[in-house]
Amino acid sequence: MPEKCPVCGFRYEIELGFYWGAMYMSYGLSVVIVFLVGITLYFLANDPPTWVYLTTVATVVILFTPLLFRYARVMMLYFFGSVSFDPKYKQS
Ligand SMILES: [Zn+2]
C-alpha cells in the first residue's frame, strides 16, 4: 500500500495502527465467504462429506485473501477514516 495517494496526495495512515480494525473487517468478510460457499456446496453438491466443505472453503478463502485484505482496508477508510469517493478525481 503506498504511503500517499498518487492522485490527490491523501496520506492513507490516518493514525498509528489505524488498520488494525481492518483485521475485523477481513474476518467478517471471510465469515460471509465461508457461509456462502457452505450453502452453495450444500445445495449444488447435495451435502458432500465434511472434508469437501473444509477443503473447498479453505481454498476459496485463501484465493480471496488478497482481495479481502484490500477491501477490508478500503472499508476501514470509508467507515472510520472520513474518506469518500469523489468522482472529480476518477481516472478513466
Ligand atoms: Zn486520492
PDB file of the backbone (N, CA, C, O) and the ligand in Angstrom, with CONECT records:
HET     ZN  A 101       1
ATOM      1  N   MET A   1       0.857  -1.182   0.000  1.00  0.00           N
ATOM      2  CA  MET A   1       0.000   0.000   0.000  1.00  0.00           C
ATOM      3  C   MET A   1       0.896   1.236   0.000  1.00  0.00           C
ATOM      4  O   MET A   1       1.781   1.361   0.846  1.00  0.00           O
ATOM      5  N   PRO A   2       0.672   2.147  -0.942  1.00  0.00           N
ATOM      6  CA  PRO A   2       1.509   3.355  -0.966  1.00  0.00           C
ATOM      7  C   PRO A   2       1.234   4.251   0.253  1.00  0.00           C
ATOM      8  O   PRO A   2       0.164   4.201   0.860  1.00  0.00           O
ATOM      9  N   GLU A   3       2.230   5.061   0.581  1.00  0.00           N
ATOM     10  CA  GLU A   3       2.072   5.936   1.745  1.00  0.00           C
ATOM     11  C   GLU A   3       1.038   7.027   1.483  1.00  0.00           C
ATOM     12  O   GLU A   3       0.234   7.367   2.350  1.00  0.00           O
ATOM     13  N   LYS A   4       1.081   7.573   0.248  1.00  0.00           N
ATOM     14  CA  LYS A   4       0.150   8.637  -0.118  1.00  0.00           C
ATOM     15  C   LYS A   4      -0.551   8.306  -1.425  1.00  0.00           C
ATOM     16  O   LYS A   4      -0.035   7.551  -2.250  1.00  0.00           O
ATOM     17  N   CYS A   5      -1.742   8.885  -1.603  1.00  0.00           N
ATOM     18  CA  CYS A   5      -2.481   8.692  -2.840  1.00  0.00           C
ATOM     19  C   CYS A   5      -1.728   9.408  -3.966  1.00  0.00           C
ATOM     20  O   CYS A   5      -1.396  10.587  -3.839  1.00  0.00           O
ATOM     21  N   PRO A   6      -1.455   8.689  -5.082  1.00  0.00           N
ATOM     22  CA  PRO A   6      -0.722   9.314  -6.183  1.00  0.00           C
ATOM     23  C   PRO A   6      -1.509  10.417  -6.892  1.00  0.00           C
ATOM     24  O   PRO A   6      -0.917  11.229  -7.603  1.00  0.00           O
ATOM     25  N   VAL A   7      -2.832  10.460  -6.710  1.00  0.00           N
ATOM     26  CA  VAL A   7      -3.660  11.447  -7.405  1.00  0.00           C
ATOM     27  C   VAL A   7      -3.852  12.712  -6.571  1.00  0.00           C
ATOM     28  O   VAL A   7      -3.607  13.822  -7.043  1.00  0.00           O
ATOM     29  N   CYS A   8      -4.297  12.528  -5.315  1.00  0.00           N
ATOM     30  CA  CYS A   8      -4.636  13.706  -4.515  1.00  0.00           C
ATOM     31  C   CYS A   8      -3.677  13.948  -3.355  1.00  0.00           C
ATOM     32  O   CYS A   8      -3.774  14.974  -2.682  1.00  0.00           O
ATOM     33  N   GLY A   9      -2.740  13.005  -3.107  1.00  0.00           N
ATOM     34  CA  GLY A   9      -1.772  13.212  -2.046  1.00  0.00           C
ATOM     35  C   GLY A   9      -2.287  12.886  -0.656  1.00  0.00           C
ATOM     36  O   GLY A   9      -1.616  13.195   0.329  1.00  0.00           O
ATOM     37  N   PHE A  10      -3.461  12.271  -0.546  1.00  0.00           N
ATOM     38  CA  PHE A  10      -4.028  11.901   0.751  1.00  0.00           C
ATOM     39  C   PHE A  10      -3.123  10.894   1.448  1.00  0.00           C
ATOM     40  O   PHE A  10      -2.698   9.913   0.838  1.00  0.00           O
ATOM     41  N   ARG A  11      -2.827  11.133   2.720  1.00  0.00           N
ATOM     42  CA  ARG A  11      -1.978  10.230   3.496  1.00  0.00           C
ATOM     43  C   ARG A  11      -2.868   9.114   4.051  1.00  0.00           C
ATOM     44  O   ARG A  11      -3.774   9.377   4.841  1.00  0.00           O
ATOM     45  N   TYR A  12      -2.605   7.845   3.630  1.00  0.00           N
ATOM     46  CA  TYR A  12      -3.501   6.733   3.963  1.00  0.00           C
ATOM     47  C   TYR A  12      -3.486   6.372   5.442  1.00  0.00           C
ATOM     48  O   TYR A  12      -4.533   6.041   5.997  1.00  0.00           O
ATOM     49  N   GLU A  13      -2.342   6.425   6.088  1.00  0.00           N
ATOM     50  CA  GLU A  13      -2.271   6.044   7.504  1.00  0.00           C
ATOM     51  C   GLU A  13      -2.702   7.242   8.337  1.00  0.00           C
ATOM     52  O   GLU A  13      -1.897   8.120   8.647  1.00  0.00           O
ATOM     53  N   ILE A  14      -3.982   7.269   8.695  1.00  0.00           N
ATOM     54  CA  ILE A  14      -4.566   8.406   9.376  1.00  0.00           C
ATOM     55  C   ILE A  14      -3.968   8.574  10.762  1.00  0.00           C
ATOM     56  O   ILE A  14      -3.661   9.689  11.184  1.00  0.00           O
ATOM     57  N   GLU A  15      -3.803   7.458  11.471  1.00  0.00           N
ATOM     58  CA  GLU A  15      -3.122   7.473  12.767  1.00  0.00           C
ATOM     59  C   GLU A  15      -2.394   6.154  12.917  1.00  0.00           C
ATOM     60  O   GLU A  15      -2.656   5.208  12.175  1.00  0.00           O
ATOM     61  N   LEU A  16      -1.492   6.087  13.862  1.00  0.00           N
ATOM     62  CA  LEU A  16      -0.708   4.872  14.074  1.00  0.00           C
ATOM     63  C   LEU A  16      -1.636   3.708  14.414  1.00  0.00           C
ATOM     64  O   LEU A  16      -2.480   3.825  15.302  1.00  0.00           O
ATOM     65  N   GLY A  17      -1.484   2.601  13.717  1.00  0.00           N
ATOM     66  CA  GLY A  17      -2.309   1.420  13.983  1.00  0.00           C
ATOM     67  C   GLY A  17      -3.728   1.545  13.481  1.00  0.00           C
ATOM     68  O   GLY A  17      -4.607   0.802  13.919  1.00  0.00           O
ATOM     69  N   PHE A  18      -3.969   2.472  12.569  1.00  0.00           N
ATOM     70  CA  PHE A  18      -5.327   2.683  12.066  1.00  0.00           C
ATOM     71  C   PHE A  18      -5.892   1.421  11.439  1.00  0.00           C
ATOM     72  O   PHE A  18      -7.085   1.149  11.576  1.00  0.00           O
ATOM     73  N   TYR A  19      -5.064   0.648  10.755  1.00  0.00           N
ATOM     74  CA  TYR A  19      -5.565  -0.515  10.004  1.00  0.00           C
ATOM     75  C   TYR A  19      -5.693  -1.781  10.837  1.00  0.00           C
ATOM     76  O   TYR A  19      -5.971  -2.846  10.285  1.00  0.00           O
ATOM     77  N   TRP A  20      -5.501  -1.698  12.139  1.00  0.00           N
ATOM     78  CA  TRP A  20      -5.745  -2.864  12.993  1.00  0.00           C
ATOM     79  C   TRP A  20      -7.205  -3.266  12.881  1.00  0.00           C
ATOM     80  O   TRP A  20      -7.529  -4.453  12.889  1.00  0.00           O
ATOM     81  N   GLY A  21      -8.087  -2.280  12.775  1.00  0.00           N
ATOM     82  CA  GLY A  21      -9.517  -2.558  12.659  1.00  0.00           C
ATOM     83  C   GLY A  21      -9.859  -3.299  11.387  1.00  0.00           C
ATOM     84  O   GLY A  21     -10.885  -3.975  11.317  1.00  0.00           O
ATOM     85  N   ALA A  22      -9.000  -3.178  10.366  1.00  0.00           N
ATOM     86  CA  ALA A  22      -9.250  -3.871   9.095  1.00  0.00           C
ATOM     87  C   ALA A  22      -9.198  -5.382   9.276  1.00  0.00           C
ATOM     88  O   ALA A  22      -9.789  -6.124   8.492  1.00  0.00           O
ATOM     89  N   MET A  23      -8.491  -5.842  10.310  1.00  0.00           N
ATOM     90  CA  MET A  23      -8.462  -7.281  10.605  1.00  0.00           C
ATOM     91  C   MET A  23      -9.863  -7.793  10.881  1.00  0.00           C
ATOM     92  O   MET A  23     -10.238  -8.873  10.423  1.00  0.00           O
ATOM     93  N   TYR A  24     -10.642  -7.013  11.633  1.00  0.00           N
ATOM     94  CA  TYR A  24     -12.003  -7.442  11.972  1.00  0.00           C
ATOM     95  C   TYR A  24     -12.907  -7.383  10.752  1.00  0.00           C
ATOM     96  O   TYR A  24     -13.788  -8.226  10.583  1.00  0.00           O
ATOM     97  N   MET A  25     -12.687  -6.383   9.900  1.00  0.00           N
ATOM     98  CA  MET A  25     -13.442  -6.289   8.649  1.00  0.00           C
ATOM     99  C   MET A  25     -13.138  -7.515   7.788  1.00  0.00           C
ATOM    100  O   MET A  25     -14.045  -8.134   7.232  1.00  0.00           O
ATOM    101  N   SER A  26     -11.855  -7.857   7.684  1.00  0.00           N
ATOM    102  CA  SER A  26     -11.428  -9.001   6.892  1.00  0.00           C
ATOM    103  C   SER A  26     -12.035 -10.287   7.450  1.00  0.00           C
ATOM    104  O   SER A  26     -12.480 -11.154   6.698  1.00  0.00           O
ATOM    105  N   TYR A  27     -12.046 -10.397   8.766  1.00  0.00           N
ATOM    106  CA  TYR A  27     -12.638 -11.577   9.412  1.00  0.00           C
ATOM    107  C   TYR A  27     -14.120 -11.688   9.050  1.00  0.00           C
ATOM    108  O   TYR A  27     -14.611 -12.764   8.710  1.00  0.00           O
ATOM    109  N   GLY A  28     -14.820 -10.559   9.130  1.00  0.00           N
ATOM    110  CA  GLY A  28     -16.243 -10.549   8.794  1.00  0.00           C
ATOM    111  C   GLY A  28     -16.487 -10.959   7.354  1.00  0.00           C
ATOM    112  O   GLY A  28     -17.403 -11.729   7.068  1.00  0.00           O
ATOM    113  N   LEU A  29     -15.671 -10.448   6.451  1.00  0.00           N
ATOM    114  CA  LEU A  29     -15.803 -10.814   5.038  1.00  0.00           C
ATOM    115  C   LEU A  29     -15.514 -12.301   4.829  1.00  0.00           C
ATOM    116  O   LEU A  29     -16.176 -12.960   4.027  1.00  0.00           O
ATOM    117  N   SER A  30     -14.516 -12.826   5.557  1.00  0.00           N
ATOM    118  CA  SER A  30     -14.188 -14.257   5.455  1.00  0.00           C
ATOM    119  C   SER A  30     -15.365 -15.109   5.918  1.00  0.00           C
ATOM    120  O   SER A  30     -15.683 -16.126   5.301  1.00  0.00           O
ATOM    121  N   VAL A  31     -16.011 -14.690   7.005  1.00  0.00           N
ATOM    122  CA  VAL A  31     -17.159 -15.446   7.523  1.00  0.00           C
ATOM    123  C   VAL A  31     -18.280 -15.464   6.482  1.00  0.00           C
ATOM    124  O   VAL A  31     -18.933 -16.490   6.291  1.00  0.00           O
ATOM    125  N   VAL A  32     -18.503 -14.338   5.814  1.00  0.00           N
ATOM    126  CA  VAL A  32     -19.522 -14.281   4.763  1.00  0.00           C
ATOM    127  C   VAL A  32     -19.184 -15.274   3.652  1.00  0.00           C
ATOM    128  O   VAL A  32     -20.063 -15.989   3.170  1.00  0.00           O
ATOM    129  N   ILE A  33     -17.906 -15.320   3.244  1.00  0.00           N
ATOM    130  CA  ILE A  33     -17.480 -16.262   2.192  1.00  0.00           C
ATOM    131  C   ILE A  33     -17.682 -17.700   2.650  1.00  0.00           C
ATOM    132  O   ILE A  33     -18.152 -18.537   1.880  1.00  0.00           O
ATOM    133  N   VAL A  34     -17.330 -17.991   3.901  1.00  0.00           N
ATOM    134  CA  VAL A  34     -17.491 -19.352   4.427  1.00  0.00           C
ATOM    135  C   VAL A  34     -18.953 -19.776   4.342  1.00  0.00           C
ATOM    136  O   VAL A  34     -19.257 -20.888   3.912  1.00  0.00           O
ATOM    137  N   PHE A  35     -19.853 -18.890   4.751  1.00  0.00           N
ATOM    138  CA  PHE A  35     -21.274 -19.231   4.711  1.00  0.00           C
ATOM    139  C   PHE A  35     -21.775 -19.385   3.276  1.00  0.00           C
ATOM    140  O   PHE A  35     -22.518 -20.318   2.971  1.00  0.00           O
ATOM    141  N   LEU A  36     -21.371 -18.476   2.404  1.00  0.00           N
ATOM    142  CA  LEU A  36     -21.827 -18.551   1.014  1.00  0.00           C
ATOM    143  C   LEU A  36     -21.343 -19.832   0.339  1.00  0.00           C
ATOM    144  O   LEU A  36     -22.107 -20.506  -0.353  1.00  0.00           O
ATOM    145  N   VAL A  37     -20.064 -20.163   0.546  1.00  0.00           N
ATOM    146  CA  VAL A  37     -19.515 -21.378  -0.063  1.00  0.00           C
ATOM    147  C   VAL A  37     -20.176 -22.609   0.554  1.00  0.00           C
ATOM    148  O   VAL A  37     -20.497 -23.563  -0.156  1.00  0.00           O
ATOM    149  N   GLY A  38     -20.375 -22.593   1.850  1.00  0.00           N
ATOM    150  CA  GLY A  38     -21.017 -23.719   2.538  1.00  0.00           C
ATOM    151  C   GLY A  38     -22.427 -23.955   2.030  1.00  0.00           C
ATOM    152  O   GLY A  38     -22.811 -25.089   1.741  1.00  0.00           O
ATOM    153  N   ILE A  39     -23.196 -22.881   1.923  1.00  0.00           N
ATOM    154  CA  ILE A  39     -24.581 -23.012   1.445  1.00  0.00           C
ATOM    155  C   ILE A  39     -24.604 -23.466  -0.011  1.00  0.00           C
ATOM    156  O   ILE A  39     -25.419 -24.305  -0.396  1.00  0.00           O
ATOM    157  N   THR A  40     -23.698 -22.901  -0.823  1.00  0.00           N
ATOM    158  CA  THR A  40     -23.622 -23.301  -2.232  1.00  0.00           C
ATOM    159  C   THR A  40     -23.289 -24.789  -2.359  1.00  0.00           C
ATOM    160  O   THR A  40     -23.908 -25.505  -3.145  1.00  0.00           O
ATOM    161  N   LEU A  41     -22.302 -25.249  -1.575  1.00  0.00           N
ATOM    162  CA  LEU A  41     -21.943 -26.674  -1.615  1.00  0.00           C
ATOM    163  C   LEU A  41     -23.109 -27.553  -1.180  1.00  0.00           C
ATOM    164  O   LEU A  41     -23.375 -28.596  -1.777  1.00  0.00           O
ATOM    165  N   TYR A  42     -23.792 -27.118  -0.140  1.00  0.00           N
ATOM    166  CA  TYR A  42     -24.902 -27.921   0.384  1.00  0.00           C
ATOM    167  C   TYR A  42     -25.956 -28.163  -0.690  1.00  0.00           C
ATOM    168  O   TYR A  42     -26.451 -29.278  -0.855  1.00  0.00           O
ATOM    169  N   PHE A  43     -26.289 -27.104  -1.412  1.00  0.00           N
ATOM    170  CA  PHE A  43     -27.367 -27.236  -2.393  1.00  0.00           C
ATOM    171  C   PHE A  43     -26.885 -27.757  -3.748  1.00  0.00           C
ATOM    172  O   PHE A  43     -27.574 -28.567  -4.367  1.00  0.00           O
ATOM    173  N   LEU A  44     -25.719 -27.311  -4.223  1.00  0.00           N
ATOM    174  CA  LEU A  44     -25.263 -27.722  -5.551  1.00  0.00           C
ATOM    175  C   LEU A  44     -24.571 -29.082  -5.547  1.00  0.00           C
ATOM    176  O   LEU A  44     -24.682 -29.837  -6.512  1.00  0.00           O
ATOM    177  N   ALA A  45     -23.853 -29.399  -4.459  1.00  0.00           N
ATOM    178  CA  ALA A  45     -23.140 -30.680  -4.409  1.00  0.00           C
ATOM    179  C   ALA A  45     -23.905 -31.691  -3.564  1.00  0.00           C
ATOM    180  O   ALA A  45     -23.390 -32.766  -3.258  1.00  0.00           O
ATOM    181  N   ASN A  46     -25.127 -31.350  -3.189  1.00  0.00           N
ATOM    182  CA  ASN A  46     -26.010 -32.264  -2.445  1.00  0.00           C
ATOM    183  C   ASN A  46     -25.380 -32.737  -1.131  1.00  0.00           C
ATOM    184  O   ASN A  46     -25.241 -33.937  -0.896  1.00  0.00           O
ATOM    185  N   ASP A  47     -25.006 -31.786  -0.287  1.00  0.00           N
ATOM    186  CA  ASP A  47     -24.436 -32.034   1.047  1.00  0.00           C
ATOM    187  C   ASP A  47     -23.284 -33.047   1.028  1.00  0.00           C
ATOM    188  O   ASP A  47     -23.443 -34.177   1.490  1.00  0.00           O
ATOM    189  N   PRO A  48     -22.120 -32.640   0.491  1.00  0.00           N
ATOM    190  CA  PRO A  48     -20.961 -33.547   0.400  1.00  0.00           C
ATOM    191  C   PRO A  48     -20.373 -33.836   1.785  1.00  0.00           C
ATOM    192  O   PRO A  48     -20.790 -33.228   2.771  1.00  0.00           O
ATOM    193  N   PRO A  49     -19.396 -34.771   1.866  1.00  0.00           N
ATOM    194  CA  PRO A  49     -18.743 -35.068   3.155  1.00  0.00           C
ATOM    195  C   PRO A  49     -18.020 -33.830   3.713  1.00  0.00           C
ATOM    196  O   PRO A  49     -17.737 -32.879   2.985  1.00  0.00           O
ATOM    197  N   THR A  50     -17.735 -33.866   5.006  1.00  0.00           N
ATOM    198  CA  THR A  50     -17.155 -32.713   5.706  1.00  0.00           C
ATOM    199  C   THR A  50     -15.832 -32.274   5.104  1.00  0.00           C
ATOM    200  O   THR A  50     -15.561 -31.077   5.009  1.00  0.00           O
ATOM    201  N   TRP A  51     -14.992 -33.245   4.689  1.00  0.00           N
ATOM    202  CA  TRP A  51     -13.681 -32.864   4.142  1.00  0.00           C
ATOM    203  C   TRP A  51     -13.826 -32.009   2.881  1.00  0.00           C
ATOM    204  O   TRP A  51     -12.971 -31.168   2.603  1.00  0.00           O
ATOM    205  N   VAL A  52     -14.902 -32.218   2.120  1.00  0.00           N
ATOM    206  CA  VAL A  52     -15.134 -31.411   0.912  1.00  0.00           C
ATOM    207  C   VAL A  52     -15.443 -29.967   1.322  1.00  0.00           C
ATOM    208  O   VAL A  52     -14.940 -29.014   0.726  1.00  0.00           O
ATOM    209  N   TYR A  53     -16.283 -29.829   2.354  1.00  0.00           N
ATOM    210  CA  TYR A  53     -16.580 -28.484   2.865  1.00  0.00           C
ATOM    211  C   TYR A  53     -15.295 -27.781   3.297  1.00  0.00           C
ATOM    212  O   TYR A  53     -15.026 -26.646   2.902  1.00  0.00           O
ATOM    213  N   LEU A  54     -14.505 -28.484   4.120  1.00  0.00           N
ATOM    214  CA  LEU A  54     -13.295 -27.871   4.694  1.00  0.00           C
ATOM    215  C   LEU A  54     -12.298 -27.463   3.622  1.00  0.00           C
ATOM    216  O   LEU A  54     -11.787 -26.343   3.641  1.00  0.00           O
ATOM    217  N   THR A  55     -12.015 -28.374   2.676  1.00  0.00           N
ATOM    218  CA  THR A  55     -11.011 -28.046   1.661  1.00  0.00           C
ATOM    219  C   THR A  55     -11.511 -26.956   0.712  1.00  0.00           C
ATOM    220  O   THR A  55     -10.748 -26.071   0.325  1.00  0.00           O
ATOM    221  N   THR A  56     -12.784 -27.020   0.341  1.00  0.00           N
ATOM    222  CA  THR A  56     -13.312 -26.013  -0.592  1.00  0.00           C
ATOM    223  C   THR A  56     -13.332 -24.629   0.065  1.00  0.00           C
ATOM    224  O   THR A  56     -12.888 -23.647  -0.530  1.00  0.00           O
ATOM    225  N   VAL A  57     -13.846 -24.561   1.286  1.00  0.00           N
ATOM    226  CA  VAL A  57     -13.919 -23.272   1.986  1.00  0.00           C
ATOM    227  C   VAL A  57     -12.511 -22.708   2.202  1.00  0.00           C
ATOM    228  O   VAL A  57     -12.275 -21.522   1.971  1.00  0.00           O
ATOM    229  N   ALA A  58     -11.578 -23.556   2.646  1.00  0.00           N
ATOM    230  CA  ALA A  58     -10.213 -23.087   2.881  1.00  0.00           C
ATOM    231  C   ALA A  58      -9.586 -22.584   1.588  1.00  0.00           C
ATOM    232  O   ALA A  58      -8.933 -21.540   1.583  1.00  0.00           O
ATOM    233  N   THR A  59      -9.776 -23.312   0.494  1.00  0.00           N
ATOM    234  CA  THR A  59      -9.208 -22.898  -0.794  1.00  0.00           C
ATOM    235  C   THR A  59      -9.791 -21.567  -1.251  1.00  0.00           C
ATOM    236  O   THR A  59      -9.057 -20.679  -1.684  1.00  0.00           O
ATOM    237  N   VAL A  60     -11.100 -21.430  -1.155  1.00  0.00           N
ATOM    238  CA  VAL A  60     -11.742 -20.191  -1.614  1.00  0.00           C
ATOM    239  C   VAL A  60     -11.282 -19.004  -0.757  1.00  0.00           C
ATOM    240  O   VAL A  60     -10.983 -17.933  -1.285  1.00  0.00           O
ATOM    241  N   VAL A  61     -11.228 -19.197   0.551  1.00  0.00           N
ATOM    242  CA  VAL A  61     -10.804 -18.090   1.432  1.00  0.00           C
ATOM    243  C   VAL A  61      -9.355 -17.710   1.139  1.00  0.00           C
ATOM    244  O   VAL A  61      -9.019 -16.526   1.108  1.00  0.00           O
ATOM    245  N   ILE A  62      -8.492 -18.710   0.925  1.00  0.00           N
ATOM    246  CA  ILE A  62      -7.077 -18.412   0.614  1.00  0.00           C
ATOM    247  C   ILE A  62      -6.972 -17.660  -0.711  1.00  0.00           C
ATOM    248  O   ILE A  62      -6.196 -16.713  -0.836  1.00  0.00           O
ATOM    249  N   LEU A  63      -7.767 -18.093  -1.708  1.00  0.00           N
ATOM    250  CA  LEU A  63      -7.732 -17.416  -3.009  1.00  0.00           C
ATOM    251  C   LEU A  63      -8.232 -15.974  -2.912  1.00  0.00           C
ATOM    252  O   LEU A  63      -7.752 -15.096  -3.629  1.00  0.00           O
ATOM    253  N   PHE A  64      -9.187 -15.736  -2.031  1.00  0.00           N
ATOM    254  CA  PHE A  64      -9.760 -14.400  -1.901  1.00  0.00           C
ATOM    255  C   PHE A  64      -8.979 -13.503  -0.932  1.00  0.00           C
ATOM    256  O   PHE A  64      -9.298 -12.322  -0.800  1.00  0.00           O
ATOM    257  N   THR A  65      -7.978 -14.040  -0.264  1.00  0.00           N
ATOM    258  CA  THR A  65      -7.259 -13.269   0.754  1.00  0.00           C
ATOM    259  C   THR A  65      -6.689 -11.944   0.244  1.00  0.00           C
ATOM    260  O   THR A  65      -6.857 -10.933   0.925  1.00  0.00           O
ATOM    261  N   PRO A  66      -6.017 -11.890  -0.927  1.00  0.00           N
ATOM    262  CA  PRO A  66      -5.511 -10.588  -1.394  1.00  0.00           C
ATOM    263  C   PRO A  66      -6.625  -9.563  -1.590  1.00  0.00           C
ATOM    264  O   PRO A  66      -6.448  -8.379  -1.302  1.00  0.00           O
ATOM    265  N   LEU A  67      -7.770 -10.028  -2.081  1.00  0.00           N
ATOM    266  CA  LEU A  67      -8.919  -9.144  -2.292  1.00  0.00           C
ATOM    267  C   LEU A  67      -9.506  -8.690  -0.952  1.00  0.00           C
ATOM    268  O   LEU A  67      -9.831  -7.517  -0.767  1.00  0.00           O
ATOM    269  N   LEU A  68      -9.637  -9.644  -0.019  1.00  0.00           N
ATOM    270  CA  LEU A  68     -10.194  -9.324   1.306  1.00  0.00           C
ATOM    271  C   LEU A  68      -9.316  -8.311   2.019  1.00  0.00           C
ATOM    272  O   LEU A  68      -9.806  -7.369   2.642  1.00  0.00           O
ATOM    273  N   PHE A  69      -8.007  -8.520   1.918  1.00  0.00           N
ATOM    274  CA  PHE A  69      -7.046  -7.621   2.565  1.00  0.00           C
ATOM    275  C   PHE A  69      -7.262  -6.184   2.095  1.00  0.00           C
ATOM    276  O   PHE A  69      -7.314  -5.260   2.907  1.00  0.00           O
ATOM    277  N   ARG A  70      -7.387  -6.005   0.793  1.00  0.00           N
ATOM    278  CA  ARG A  70      -7.542  -4.661   0.245  1.00  0.00           C
ATOM    279  C   ARG A  70      -8.913  -4.073   0.550  1.00  0.00           C
ATOM    280  O   ARG A  70      -9.019  -2.912   0.945  1.00  0.00           O
ATOM    281  N   TYR A  71      -9.965  -4.870   0.368  1.00  0.00           N
ATOM    282  CA  TYR A  71     -11.307  -4.342   0.624  1.00  0.00           C
ATOM    283  C   TYR A  71     -11.523  -4.036   2.102  1.00  0.00           C
ATOM    284  O   TYR A  71     -12.243  -3.097   2.443  1.00  0.00           O
ATOM    285  N   ALA A  72     -10.904  -4.822   2.979  1.00  0.00           N
ATOM    286  CA  ALA A  72     -11.025  -4.527   4.410  1.00  0.00           C
ATOM    287  C   ALA A  72     -10.406  -3.162   4.711  1.00  0.00           C
ATOM    288  O   ALA A  72     -10.951  -2.396   5.506  1.00  0.00           O
ATOM    289  N   ARG A  73      -9.282  -2.860   4.087  1.00  0.00           N
ATOM    290  CA  ARG A  73      -8.650  -1.550   4.294  1.00  0.00           C
ATOM    291  C   ARG A  73      -9.485  -0.426   3.701  1.00  0.00           C
ATOM    292  O   ARG A  73      -9.606   0.646   4.294  1.00  0.00           O
ATOM    293  N   VAL A  74     -10.058  -0.674   2.536  1.00  0.00           N
ATOM    294  CA  VAL A  74     -10.928   0.335   1.921  1.00  0.00           C
ATOM    295  C   VAL A  74     -12.139   0.599   2.812  1.00  0.00           C
ATOM    296  O   VAL A  74     -12.518   1.749   3.035  1.00  0.00           O
ATOM    297  N   MET A  75     -12.747  -0.486   3.324  1.00  0.00           N
ATOM    298  CA  MET A  75     -13.903  -0.319   4.213  1.00  0.00           C
ATOM    299  C   MET A  75     -13.508   0.448   5.461  1.00  0.00           C
ATOM    300  O   MET A  75     -14.267   1.291   5.941  1.00  0.00           O
ATOM    301  N   MET A  76     -12.331   0.164   5.987  1.00  0.00           N
ATOM    302  CA  MET A  76     -11.848   0.867   7.177  1.00  0.00           C
ATOM    303  C   MET A  76     -11.723   2.361   6.886  1.00  0.00           C
ATOM    304  O   MET A  76     -12.127   3.194   7.698  1.00  0.00           O
ATOM    305  N   LEU A  77     -11.166   2.691   5.735  1.00  0.00           N
ATOM    306  CA  LEU A  77     -11.022   4.099   5.351  1.00  0.00           C
ATOM    307  C   LEU A  77     -12.379   4.774   5.197  1.00  0.00           C
ATOM    308  O   LEU A  77     -12.570   5.902   5.652  1.00  0.00           O
ATOM    309  N   TYR A  78     -13.319   4.086   4.557  1.00  0.00           N
ATOM    310  CA  TYR A  78     -14.629   4.686   4.311  1.00  0.00           C
ATOM    311  C   TYR A  78     -15.437   4.835   5.591  1.00  0.00           C
ATOM    312  O   TYR A  78     -16.089   5.857   5.804  1.00  0.00           O
ATOM    313  N   PHE A  79     -15.395   3.801   6.454  1.00  0.00           N
ATOM    314  CA  PHE A  79     -16.245   3.816   7.643  1.00  0.00           C
ATOM    315  C   PHE A  79     -15.651   4.668   8.771  1.00  0.00           C
ATOM    316  O   PHE A  79     -16.390   5.354   9.477  1.00  0.00           O
ATOM    317  N   PHE A  80     -14.334   4.633   8.945  1.00  0.00           N
ATOM    318  CA  PHE A  80     -13.739   5.288  10.113  1.00  0.00           C
ATOM    319  C   PHE A  80     -12.709   6.349   9.763  1.00  0.00           C
ATOM    320  O   PHE A  80     -12.209   7.038  10.652  1.00  0.00           O
ATOM    321  N   GLY A  81     -12.383   6.496   8.481  1.00  0.00           N
ATOM    322  CA  GLY A  81     -11.343   7.446   8.128  1.00  0.00           C
ATOM    323  C   GLY A  81     -11.867   8.721   7.494  1.00  0.00           C
ATOM    324  O   GLY A  81     -11.092   9.535   6.992  1.00  0.00           O
ATOM    325  N   SER A  82     -13.179   8.893   7.516  1.00  0.00           N
ATOM    326  CA  SER A  82     -13.829  10.066   6.915  1.00  0.00           C
ATOM    327  C   SER A  82     -13.333  10.314   5.490  1.00  0.00           C
ATOM    328  O   SER A  82     -13.030  11.444   5.106  1.00  0.00           O
ATOM    329  N   VAL A  83     -13.257   9.220   4.713  1.00  0.00           N
ATOM    330  CA  VAL A  83     -12.852   9.295   3.314  1.00  0.00           C
ATOM    331  C   VAL A  83     -14.046   8.909   2.461  1.00  0.00           C
ATOM    332  O   VAL A  83     -14.769   7.968   2.792  1.00  0.00           O
ATOM    333  N   SER A  84     -14.260   9.622   1.372  1.00  0.00           N
ATOM    334  CA  SER A  84     -15.324   9.243   0.463  1.00  0.00           C
ATOM    335  C   SER A  84     -14.846   9.420  -0.972  1.00  0.00           C
ATOM    336  O   SER A  84     -13.901  10.157  -1.250  1.00  0.00           O
ATOM    337  N   PHE A  85     -15.521   8.728  -1.862  1.00  0.00           N
ATOM    338  CA  PHE A  85     -15.149   8.760  -3.272  1.00  0.00           C
ATOM    339  C   PHE A  85     -15.586  10.092  -3.887  1.00  0.00           C
ATOM    340  O   PHE A  85     -16.725  10.521  -3.708  1.00  0.00           O
ATOM    341  N   ASP A  86     -14.686  10.728  -4.598  1.00  0.00           N
ATOM    342  CA  ASP A  86     -15.015  11.968  -5.297  1.00  0.00           C
ATOM    343  C   ASP A  86     -14.791  11.741  -6.785  1.00  0.00           C
ATOM    344  O   ASP A  86     -13.651  11.623  -7.233  1.00  0.00           O
ATOM    345  N   PRO A  87     -15.885  11.678  -7.560  1.00  0.00           N
ATOM    346  CA  PRO A  87     -15.755  11.368  -9.000  1.00  0.00           C
ATOM    347  C   PRO A  87     -14.901  12.378  -9.757  1.00  0.00           C
ATOM    348  O   PRO A  87     -14.445  12.107 -10.868  1.00  0.00           O
ATOM    349  N   LYS A  88     -14.687  13.533  -9.154  1.00  0.00           N
ATOM    350  CA  LYS A  88     -13.862  14.552  -9.780  1.00  0.00           C
ATOM    351  C   LYS A  88     -12.445  14.032 -10.055  1.00  0.00           C
ATOM    352  O   LYS A  88     -11.803  14.437 -11.024  1.00  0.00           O
ATOM    353  N   TYR A  89     -11.958  13.110  -9.168  1.00  0.00           N
ATOM    354  CA  TYR A  89     -10.601  12.597  -9.290  1.00  0.00           C
ATOM    355  C   TYR A  89     -10.531  11.255 -10.007  1.00  0.00           C
ATOM    356  O   TYR A  89      -9.455  10.666 -10.115  1.00  0.00           O
ATOM    357  N   LYS A  90     -11.667  10.767 -10.499  1.00  0.00           N
ATOM    358  CA  LYS A  90     -11.701   9.457 -11.149  1.00  0.00           C
ATOM    359  C   LYS A  90     -10.859   9.478 -12.424  1.00  0.00           C
ATOM    360  O   LYS A  90     -10.982  10.373 -13.260  1.00  0.00           O
ATOM    361  N   GLN A  91      -9.992   8.452 -12.546  1.00  0.00           N
ATOM    362  CA  GLN A  91      -9.184   8.307 -13.751  1.00  0.00           C
ATOM    363  C   GLN A  91      -9.845   7.274 -14.633  1.00  0.00           C
ATOM    364  O   GLN A  91     -10.264   6.224 -14.145  1.00  0.00           O
ATOM    365  N   SER A  92      -9.949   7.546 -15.914  1.00  0.00           N
ATOM    366  CA  SER A  92     -10.625   6.584 -16.805  1.00  0.00           C
ATOM    367  C   SER A  92      -9.645   5.600 -17.411  1.00  0.00           C
ATOM    368  O   SER A  92     -10.043   4.726 -18.181  1.00  0.00           O
TER     369      SER A  92
HETATM  370 ZN    ZN A 101      -6.624  10.347  -3.676  1.00  0.00          ZN2+
END
